Amino acid sequence: LNYYMGIQNTVNFLREYSYNKRGVREQILNLTISEKNEIIEFISINNLPENRNYKYEFFYDNCSTRIRDLLSSIFKSSITWGNHPSKNKFTFREIIHKNLTPQPWLMLGIDLVLGKRIDQLVNNKNLMFLPEYLEAILDSTKITTMDKSKTLISNKKILIPSNEGKSPNISSIAIYGWIILIITLLLLFLKNDRIFNIWSCVLLTFLSLLGILLCFMWFGTDHQATKYNSNVLWANPSYLFLIWVIIFKKWNKYSLVFIYVIGIGLLTTILFWFGMVQEFNPTIKPIIISLALIFYYYFRKNKFVIYNENS
């Protein structure tokens, strides 16, 4: 994601946030004239055409960390960052979850696309990837010059009241994963091969396409957070092979080996997902169980077909 720096009039900025019903809080910096000039010069240099573009990184180089880095560049060893009580207590994913509870579909999308690199504890510095943590840390940050120490923030103002606290209509979508599992169990109980084949092909097609997307985000982009994604263990592009086998009834020893290998992988994922480095979204756990049942069903069917052919 190629981002670039821009300069905007504060009045227009506030008008835009007011229109979108977003709150704005102001922290007034406790700086001398020379310190203010240093910051203005730093910003001016960054705004030059050859400097204003940068590659956006979700957690390590975004609009919030840029403020942190600006202050570090200006004050260097003179700055003593405040300590946030949440440092080294939560992972990036857990912090995102706290902020996305009102938006479970967005939370699911983020959990699917972002890999295990975001399942590491966040230190004080990296907490500042979110503005609310940056704000809290700056509140207790100090600048020490010539044996004199001062707080970085001299005052705070609310420019536009926030709409925080207005809660959402839904808080969980895990029910949809359980519905998929119930449908799979029901079709297995009914023992209607044709309907079960259709259901399996639809589900496997969707998950194959999802797997292709996840693999592209892993290998085809520069985003570090989308690499090493354990979701490809269950959202796997290779399901397209099984779909082809089901539709054209190409059951043989190769399809048996394929089903066996993928099925073992799914079973291992189910048995050890609580100990996995990457956390899975609650919505997809019953979907993984559904997949394991589907692969077990076709494993038995494949063995039966091969046995009849050998007989």
C-alpha positions, -999 to +999 in steps of 0.1 A: +000+000+000+017+032-012+007+061+010+017+097+008+018+126+031-006+155+027-012+188+043-048+199+052-063+230+068-075+222+103-109+237+097-115+213+068-101+184+088-126+191+117-155+196+093-148+162+077-147+144+111-178+162+123-196+151+091-186+115+096-196+117+133-161+110+145-146+125+177-114+146+178-093+151+209-064+176+209-032+173+229-013+206+231+024+201+231+046+217+257+073+229+234+096+259+230+097+280+198+129+263+187+114+228+193+083+238+173+105+250+145+124+217+144+091+198+140+079+222+113+112+218+094+110+180+098+075+179+084+084+202+056+113+180+045+090+149+047+065+167+025+089+172-004+079+152-035+108+128-032+100+121+005+063+121+009+056+086-003+060+056+019+049+020+021+021+016+047+025-012+072-005-020+094+013-022+127+048-008+123+045+022+099+011+038+099-003+073+105+000+068+143+035+054+144+047+082+122+040+107+150+059+085+174+089+083+150+088+121+144+091+128+181+119+102+184+138+118+156+135+153+170+141+146+207+163+114+205+176+105+239+159+135+255+125+119+253+113+095+280+082+077+269+054+071+293+046+035+301+012+021+292-003-005+316-012-028+286+024-032+274+035-068+269+000-080+280-019-084+247-011-094+212-018-073+181-048-095+174-062-092+209-059-054+207-077-053+174-104-075+188-110-051+216-117-023+191-137-044+167-162-061+190-190-040+174-180-051+139-177-089+140-176-093+101-146-069+099-130-088+128-135-121+109-120-106+077-089-094+096-085-127+114-086-145+081-061-123+062-036-116+089-011-143+099+006-155+130+030-125+131+003-105+148-001-131+176+029-117+195+028-096+227+030-058+219+056-038+238+052-002+248+067+012+216+045-009+193+014-001+213+015+033+196+003+018+163-032+028+176-039+065+182-057+058+216-025+041+230-003+068+214-025+095+232-022+077+266+015+072+263+021+108+252+001+120+283+029+107+306+059+113+282+086+137+294+113+157+277+146+163+295+169+191+284+197+208+303+188+189+335+153+202+333+124+179+328+089+188+314+059+168+304+054+167+266+016+174+269+006+207+285-031+205+280-059+186+263-091+196+246-121+179+231-127+195+197-155+172+186-173+149+211-169+112+203-197+088+196-179+060+216-202+038+236-229+035+209-230-002+206-237-023+176-266-044+167-245-077+167-216-088+187-210-123+174-214-141+141-201-175+153-237-188+148-231-190+111-202-214+115-224-236+137-252-235+111-227-248+085-217-276+109-254-285+116-262-286+079-232-309+073-243-333+101-279-333+089-269-342+053-246-370+066-276-383+087-299-382+056-274-402+035-283-385+003-251-387-018-263-362-045-273-335-021-242-341+001-220-338-030-236-305-040-232-291-005-196-303-003-187-288-037-202-254-028-184-252+005-151-265-009-153-241-038-157-211-015-129-222+008-106-229-022-111-194-035-105-180+000-073-201+002-061-186-032-067-151-017-048-160+015-019-175-005-018-144-027-017-121+004+011-143+017+033-147-013+021-120-037+023-089-015+048-070+006+026-070+037+045-087+066+014-092+086-003-114+060+026-139+059+028-172+077-010-175+078-022-208+094-057-203+079-044-220+048-045-253+068-082-253+063-089-227+036-068-246+010-066-241-028-060-278-033-096-285-025-102-278-062-088-313-068-114-329-046-142-309-063-130-323-097-129-358-082-164-355-068-179-340-100-163-364-125-162-394-101-125-399-105-120-420-073-087-438-073-056-443-051-044-407-057-076-392-045-074-415-015-039-403-006-050-367-011-080-371+012-059-389+038-032-362+039-057-332+040-079-351+065-050-357+089-040-320+086-076-309+095-077-334+124-044-321+137-056-286+135-087-294+155-067-313+182-040-286+186-057-253+177-057-242+214-019-245+213-013-231+179+008-199+176-020-183+155-054-177+170-084-188+149-116-168+148-144-186+167-166-185+136-144-208+116-138-235+142-171-253+135-163-249+098-131-268+103-150-296+120-174-296+091-145-300+067-130-329+088-164-347+086-166-341+048-131-355+043-138-385+065-170-392+045-151-391+012-122-411+026-146-440+034-164-436+001-131-436-018-119-468+000-152-485-008-149-476-045-113-488-047-121-520-028-150-528-053-127-522-083-100-545-069-127-571-062 
